[in-house]
Amino acid sequence: MPRRNLRLMIALTLFCLVCATRASRHGQVLVFAMRQIQERALEPVGEQELFAGALEGMMGRLDPYSVYIPPKLLSDFEETLTQEFGGVGLEILLDPETGELTVASPLPDTPAQRAGVRSGDKILKIDGESTKGMSLEDARDRMRGAPGDPVTLTVLHPHEEEPVDIRIVRDVIKVGTVWGDRRNENGVWNYMLEDHPGLAYVRISSFSEETAHELQQVIRRLLDQEGMKALILDLRNNPGGLLEAAIEICDLFVASGQIVSTRDRDGRVRSIFHASQSGTLPQFPMVVLINQLSASASEIVAACLQDHRRAAVVGQRSFGKGTVQEIIRLERPDGVLKLTTASYWRP
């Protein structure tokens, strides 16, 4: 080996050792502190709880969107990304007059719809437990569960006097993120506005893994089968979601040019995303609605379509969340880090 290469290897090794020593010193102090707390604190505390507290403390030193997600919250977090969970497939609400747990709509082709649950049904009991005074969150949690596990709902159908027990076997429920103006009786969204022939209304509730595919299918059907001439795309109250989903949606409407770019903490361009002509939808008039709660991926879509003069943007000033978060998975079962790693920039 040439002497010059050998000197370089020695220098790199020494540098790595110095870094490792520094890192291990802080690691050793952290372990020491945890041990002292476990052994000497007046109130006993477990190692996992201390570990979670340390991670929460470190993430708390960063921006508001960088967080530690512990194992007990991980399944809920993953549901927001995939929009899938084990359940029966009901949209529920509390009757504003009576406070009763009420079915707003059974989702199409779900266990609840197949079992005969109807819009307007009052859910009196869940597995024999009264729903009187039960919160929506508690009711949802009780109806969710592992696919294949049964749950029995005691419901009172509209215009009937006697409640009935309906046994439902839970399944994987895929929650659509592309909504319409109103639901038909069978639970399917209707996107065409009744008093405005040719005008479609589509609302995106969040940006998940399937959102772009859902949107493309809906618009293709509206164009080919329902005579859509113009589109209202509603992003109000949409908190965002996956950057990839926002890029894919922009690519549906823009045939070429830059969609968005990201930069690291030093201001260097990290990634540039461009539109491609393949799969671009036909041209039609389009308006995007936003408000003060339209954030992140919603702002990327609105800015891209505005800058490319593809759509008019109407509403209120958006939230202003111009950062990108990455999901860093820790060793099981220690949860994940949601870490801000870049900022995004409009075309």
Secondary structure, 3 states (H helix, E strand, C coil): CCHHHHHHHHHHHHHHHHHHHHHHHHHHHHHHHHHHHHHHCCCCCCHHHHHHHHHHHHHHCCCCCCEEECHHHHHHHHHHHHCEEEECCEEEEECCCCCCEEEEEECCCCHHHHHCCCCCCEEEEECCEECCCCCHHHHHHHHCCCCCCEEEEEEECCCCCCCEEEEEECEEEECCCEECCEECCCCCEECECCCCCCEEEEEECCECCCHHHHHHHHHHHHHHHCCCCEEEEECCCCCCECHHHHHHHHHHHCCCCEEEEEECCCCCEEEEEECCCCCCCCCCCEEEEECCCCCCHHHHHHHHHHHCCCCEEEECCCCCCCEEEEEEECCCCCCEEEEEEEEEECC
